[in-house]
Amino acid sequence: MANKQKKKRNKVYRGANAAVQKPTITRVSAVNRSRLGQWLFERKKFLRPAITVAVIVLVVLLIIVGIVSIFTN
């Protein structure tokens, strides 16, 4: 006969010797922002990549304009 596998325990132990669960701490900080500052704070996740792409496009455009002006003179 093959040995029967022992069932694994998946229930949380709640006896007298159980580890005491520490309370979770939520830290909140209040900041007084202007309307524009609050708008920027709320849309930061979208604005950062958009500003990065805009700066890269602007730099590439300036390089292309510089190259064209060198060859036209």
Secondary structure, 3 states (H helix, E strand, C coil): CCCCCCCCCCCCCCCCCCCCCCCCCCCCCCCCCCHHHHHHHHCHHHHHHHHHHHHHHHHHHHHHHHHHHHHHC
